């Protein structure tokens, strides 16, 4: 940051001295964090690595780690490092022992929810309580449904809940997976997305019901980009993130698995728009999952576009953190590389109204001394008009 202030033609010693002077003038070498805010605490939530985040409509943030989740007020840390108090009570309404955080999402009213445990039970972060549909989510996982309408094959083991999100106080979207024995020692992944209601109602949104294995496979990552097909006639790849959209629509992020021994396909992310009973694949290039939870955090902006944290090839045989912006309105996607630059692969970028917000965990930016002991929060306006 400071080197740009020193003419490149000056000899190295002179450049070093002037850079150091500029550093002292700008609050002690805060680096890129000079324009951010800093928080810590939250009963240990913010002391280690973060894995999930979402923004609320009032400008607050919910940050989560293995230790739980914490609500960060809109202006916290603006005047210097600020300690956050109590963590979110994730035990409210969740009777099962597993209270690990699997994701943080925002509903269509921009209210934050923490997804808890292997069943991904939504718990309101700003008014802790379990979602009214949590009992129905349990039934979906254990196949306790009419298989003729749900597409679920009842089994002697629970389905894996791989992603979920909240639409409103009565509705949740959930993606599940099971590996079904097709005979002859082979298995086939059976991935479904359901709309689950508080009154116990369940509707299959996407994924092919398990009824006729002789029809061959119709993998979602093989669909021509932009072409709409029946959402329940597609074999979905594993769903790693779901985003509720206006009008009853949804965006699903999938992680591809190797096919035909092609190791290059393993882990490639796909983007599927579910709309009016149809599904369309949105092309976003070669992007891969992160090490965060979920592995492709996805959040909705005020204009309806969706920001997704990913890894992309860096041109040198490795990967670099990046943010993809998916536009359901145009079924297109673009990289926000010139606007948002995560400081490390552990950074999380979320949509916050018409802005982006990047959360850098402690120690993720070696050039920022404050970041060594504090979580840094940076924000800026999303490019382009807000529809």
C-alpha positions in Angstrom: 0.0 0.0 0.0 2.7 2.4 1.0 5.2 1.6 -1.8 3.0 3.2 -4.3 3.6 6.6 -2.6 7.4 6.4 -3.3 8.8 6.9 -6.9 10.0 3.6 -8.3 13.1 5.2 -9.8 14.5 6.1 -6.3 17.1 3.6 -5.0 15.9 0.9 -2.6 17.3 2.5 0.6 15.5 5.7 -0.1 12.3 4.0 -0.9 12.5 2.0 2.3 13.0 5.1 4.5 10.1 7.0 2.9 7.9 4.0 3.1 8.6 3.7 6.8 7.9 7.4 7.3 4.6 7.0 5.5 3.8 4.1 7.7 4.2 6.1 10.9 2.0 8.9 9.5 -0.8 6.4 8.8 -1.4 5.0 12.3 1.4 2.6 12.7 1.4 0.4 9.6 -2.2 -0.7 9.7 -2.0 -1.9 6.1 -5.3 -2.5 4.3 -7.0 -2.5 7.7 -6.7 1.3 8.1 -10.2 1.6 6.6 -11.7 -1.3 8.5 -13.1 -1.9 12.0 -11.9 -4.4 14.5 -13.6 -6.7 17.0 -12.7 -9.5 19.3 -14.2 -11.7 22.1 -17.7 -13.1 21.9 -16.9 -15.7 24.5 -14.1 -17.1 22.4 -16.0 -17.2 19.1 -13.8 -14.5 17.5 -10.5 -15.8 19.0 -9.8 -18.4 16.4 -10.7 -19.0 12.7 -14.1 -18.1 11.4 -16.1 -20.3 9.1 -19.4 -18.6 8.4 -21.0 -15.2 8.3 -24.1 -13.3 7.2 -25.4 -9.7 7.4 -28.7 -8.6 8.9 -31.0 -5.9 7.5 -30.0 -3.5 10.3 -26.3 -3.7 9.3 -25.3 -6.1 12.1 -23.2 -9.2 11.3 -23.4 -12.7 12.6 -20.0 -14.3 12.7 -19.5 -18.0 13.5 -16.7 -20.4 14.3 -16.4 -23.8 15.9 -17.0 -22.2 19.2 -20.4 -20.8 18.3 -21.8 -17.6 16.8 -21.8 -13.9 17.8 -23.8 -10.9 16.8 -21.7 -7.8 15.9 -23.5 -4.5 16.0 -23.3 -2.2 12.9 -20.8 0.3 14.3 -18.7 -2.0 16.6 -15.0 -1.4 16.3 -15.2 1.8 14.3 -13.2 3.7 16.9 -10.7 0.9 17.5 -10.7 -2.7 18.6 -13.9 -3.4 20.5 -14.7 -6.5 22.6 -18.0 -8.2 21.8 -19.9 -9.7 24.7 -22.1 -12.8 24.8 -22.3 -15.4 22.1 -25.7 -16.4 20.5 -27.6 -19.0 22.6 -27.8 -21.9 20.2 -29.5 -24.2 22.7 -32.8 -22.5 22.4 -35.3 -24.9 20.9 -32.5 -27.3 19.8 -32.8 -30.4 22.1 -30.1 -32.5 20.4 -26.6 -32.5 21.7 -24.9 -31.5 18.4 -24.7 -27.7 18.5 -21.9 -27.1 16.1 -22.4 -24.4 13.5 -22.7 -25.5 9.9 -23.6 -22.1 8.3 -25.2 -18.7 8.8 -27.9 -17.5 6.5 -30.4 -14.6 6.1 -34.0 -15.0 5.2 -35.9 -12.9 2.6 -36.5 -10.2 5.3 -32.7 -10.2 6.0 -33.0 -11.7 9.4 -30.0 -13.8 10.4 -30.2 -17.5 11.3 -27.5 -19.9 12.5 -27.7 -23.4 11.1 -27.0 -25.8 14.0 -25.9 -29.4 14.0 -25.9 -32.1 11.4 -29.6 -31.5 10.7 -28.8 -27.8 10.1 -31.6 -26.6 12.4 -32.1 -22.8 11.9 -31.9 -20.7 15.1 -32.6 -17.0 15.0 -29.5 -15.1 15.9 -31.1 -11.8 17.0 -33.9 -13.4 18.9 -32.7 -17.0 19.7 -35.3 -19.6 19.0 -35.5 -22.6 16.7 -37.3 -22.3 13.4 -40.9 -23.5 13.5 -40.2 -26.1 10.8 -37.4 -27.9 12.8 -39.5 -31.0 13.5 -40.4 -31.4 9.8 -36.7 -31.1 9.0 -36.1 -34.0 11.3 -38.7 -36.1 9.4 -37.0 -35.2 6.0 -33.7 -36.4 7.2 -35.0 -39.7 8.5 -37.2 -40.4 5.5 -40.4 -40.4 7.5 -42.4 -39.1 4.5 -44.7 -40.3 1.8 -42.2 -41.4 -0.7 -44.7 -41.0 -3.6 -44.7 -37.2 -3.1 -41.3 -36.5 -1.5 -39.0 -38.6 -3.7 -37.3 -39.9 -0.6 -36.4 -43.6 -0.3 -37.0 -44.7 3.2 -33.9 -46.3 4.6 -32.4 -47.7 7.8 -30.0 -44.8 8.0 -30.6 -41.0 8.0 -30.0 -38.9 4.9 -27.1 -36.4 5.0 -28.3 -32.8 5.2 -25.8 -31.0 3.1 -27.3 -27.5 2.9 -30.3 -25.5 4.1 -31.6 -21.9 4.2 -34.5 -20.0 5.6 -37.2 -18.3 3.5 -39.3 -16.9 6.3 -40.8 -17.8 9.7 -42.7 -20.8 8.3 -40.5 -22.1 5.4 -37.1 -23.7 5.1 -35.3 -25.1 2.0 -33.2 -28.2 2.6 -30.9 -30.3 0.5 -30.2 -33.9 1.4 -28.1 -36.7 0.0 -28.1 -40.5 0.2 -26.0 -43.1 -1.7 -28.4 -45.7 -2.9 -27.4 -49.3 -3.6 -28.3 -49.9 -7.3 -27.3 -53.6 -7.2 -24.1 -55.3 -8.5 -22.0 -53.6 -5.9 -22.6 -50.1 -7.3 -24.2 -47.0 -5.7 -25.8 -43.9 -7.0 -25.9 -40.6 -5.3 -29.5 -39.5 -4.6 -29.7 -35.7 -4.0 -33.0 -33.8 -3.4 -34.0 -30.3 -2.5 -37.2 -29.8 -0.6 -39.3 -26.9 0.6 -40.3 -27.7 4.2 -43.1 -25.9 6.1 -43.8 -25.4 9.8 -47.1 -27.3 9.5 -45.2 -30.4 8.3 -45.8 -30.0 4.6 -42.9 -31.0 2.3 -42.6 -30.2 -1.4 -39.9 -31.6 -3.7 -38.3 -28.7 -5.6 -35.4 -30.3 -7.4 -33.7 -33.6 -7.9 -34.9 -36.8 -9.5 -37.1 -39.0 -7.4 -35.7 -42.5 -7.1 -38.1 -44.6 -9.2 -36.5 -46.0 -12.4 -32.7 -46.6 -12.4 -33.0 -47.7 -16.1 -33.5 -44.2 -17.3 -29.8 -43.4 -17.3 -28.2 -40.4 -15.6 -28.9 -36.8 -16.3 -26.3 -35.0 -14.1 -26.9 -31.3 -13.3 -23.3 -30.3 -14.2 -23.9 -31.7 -17.7 -26.8 -29.4 -18.5 -26.2 -26.8 -21.3 -25.8 -23.4 -19.6 -29.0 -21.4 -19.7 -31.2 -24.2 -20.8 -34.3 -24.7 -18.6 -35.3 -28.3 -17.9 -37.8 -29.9 -15.4 -36.2 -29.5 -11.9 -37.3 -33.0 -10.8 -35.8 -34.7 -13.9 -32.2 -33.9 -13.0 -29.6 -35.9 -11.0 -28.2 -33.2 -8.8 -24.6 -33.1 -7.7 -24.1 -32.6 -3.9 -25.6 -29.3 -2.8 -23.3 -27.3 -0.6 -25.2 -24.0 -0.3 -28.8 -22.8 -0.8 -30.0 -19.2 -1.2 -33.7 -18.3 -1.1 -34.8 -15.8 -3.8 -37.9 -13.7 -4.2 -40.9 -15.3 -5.9 -40.3 -18.7 -4.4 -37.2 -19.2 -6.4 -33.8 -20.5 -5.2 -30.1 -20.7 -6.1 -28.3 -24.0 -5.4 -24.5 -24.3 -5.3 -23.3 -27.8 -6.0 -19.9 -29.5 -5.7 -19.2 -31.9 -8.6 -17.7 -35.3 -8.1 -15.2 -37.1 -10.4 -16.8 -38.8 -13.3 -15.1 -41.4 -15.5 -11.9 -41.1 -13.5 -11.5 -37.5 -14.4 -9.9 -36.1 -11.3 -10.0 -32.5 -12.7 -13.8 -32.5 -12.2 -13.6 -33.3 -8.5 -14.7 -30.3 -6.4 -15.7 -28.0 -9.3 -18.6 -25.8 -8.2 -21.9 -25.5 -10.1 -24.7 -22.9 -9.9 -28.3 -23.9 -10.5 -31.3 -21.5 -10.6 -34.5 -23.2 -9.5 -37.5 -21.3 -10.9 -41.2 -22.2 -11.5 -40.5 -25.9 -11.6 -37.5 -25.6 -13.9 -33.8 -25.6 -13.3 -31.0 -23.8 -15.3 -27.3 -24.1 -14.9 -25.4 -20.8 -14.7 -21.9 -20.9 -16.1 -19.2 -19.4 -13.8 -16.0 -20.9 -15.0 -13.6 -23.1 -13.1 -14.2 -22.2 -9.4 -13.6 -24.5 -6.5 -14.9 -24.9 -2.9 -13.2 -23.2 0.1 -12.2 -24.6 3.5 -15.0 -22.5 5.1 -18.3 -23.8 6.4 -20.2 -24.2 4.2 -17.5 -24.7 1.6 -19.1 -22.1 -0.7 -20.7 -19.5 1.5 -23.5 -17.7 -0.5 -25.4 -14.6 0.4 -28.1 -12.5 -1.4 -27.6 -8.7 -2.1 -30.4 -6.1 -2.2 -30.5 -6.3 -6.0 -31.1 -10.1 -5.9 -27.7 -11.0 -7.0 -25.8 -13.6 -4.9 -22.1 -13.4 -3.7 -20.3 -16.7 -3.4 -16.9 -17.3 -1.8 -14.8 -19.6 -4.0 -11.2 -20.5 -4.9 -10.1 -19.9 -8.5 -6.9 -21.0 -10.4 -4.1 -18.5 -9.8 -2.3 -19.2 -13.0 0.7 -20.8 -11.2 -0.8 -24.2 -10.5 -2.5 -23.2 -7.2 -5.6 -21.4 -6.2 -6.5 -18.0 -4.8 -9.6 -16.7 -2.9 -12.2 -14.9 -5.0 -15.8 -13.9 -5.0 -18.3 -14.8 -7.7 -21.4 -12.6 -8.3 -24.3 -14.7 -9.7 -27.2 -12.8 -11.3 -30.4 -14.9 -11.3 -32.1 -12.2 -13.4 -29.7 -12.6 -16.3 -28.6 -16.2 -15.5 -25.0 -14.8 -15.7 -22.0 -14.7 -13.4 -18.9 -12.6 -13.0 -15.8 -12.4 -10.8 -15.5 -9.4 -8.3 -11.7 -9.5 -8.5 -11.3 -5.8 -9.1 -13.7 -4.8 -6.3 -13.3 -7.4 -3.6 -9.9 -8.8 -2.6 -10.0 -11.3 0.3 -6.8 -11.1 2.2 -6.6 -14.9 2.6 -8.4 -18.1 1.9 -9.9 -17.8 5.4 -11.6 -14.5 4.7 -15.4 -14.5 4.2 -17.2 -12.0 2.0 -20.9 -11.5 2.4 -23.6 -9.3 0.7 -24.9 -6.6 3.0 -27.7 -4.7 1.3 -26.1 -3.0 -1.7 -22.6 -3.4 -0.2 -20.0 -6.1 0.2 -18.5 -6.9 3.6 -15.3 -8.9 4.0 -14.4 -10.4 7.4 -10.7 -11.2 7.9 -10.1 -13.6 10.9 -7.3 -12.9 13.3 -3.8 -13.1 11.8 -5.0 -13.4 8.2 -3.2 -10.3 7.0 0.4 -10.1 8.2 0.7 -6.5 7.0 -2.0 -5.3 9.5 -0.8 -5.3 13.1 -4.3 -4.8 14.5 -5.5 -7.9 12.6 -3.0 -10.0 14.6 -5.3 -9.9 17.7 -8.7 -8.8 16.2 -11.1 -9.7 13.5 -11.1 -7.1 10.8 -14.3 -6.0 9.0 -14.1 -4.2 5.6 -16.9 -3.0 3.4 -17.6 -1.2 0.2 -20.3 -0.6 -2.4 -21.1 -3.3 -4.9 -20.4 -2.3 -8.5 -23.3 -1.6 -10.9 -26.8 -0.3 -10.4 -29.0 -1.9 -7.8 -32.2 -3.0 -9.5 
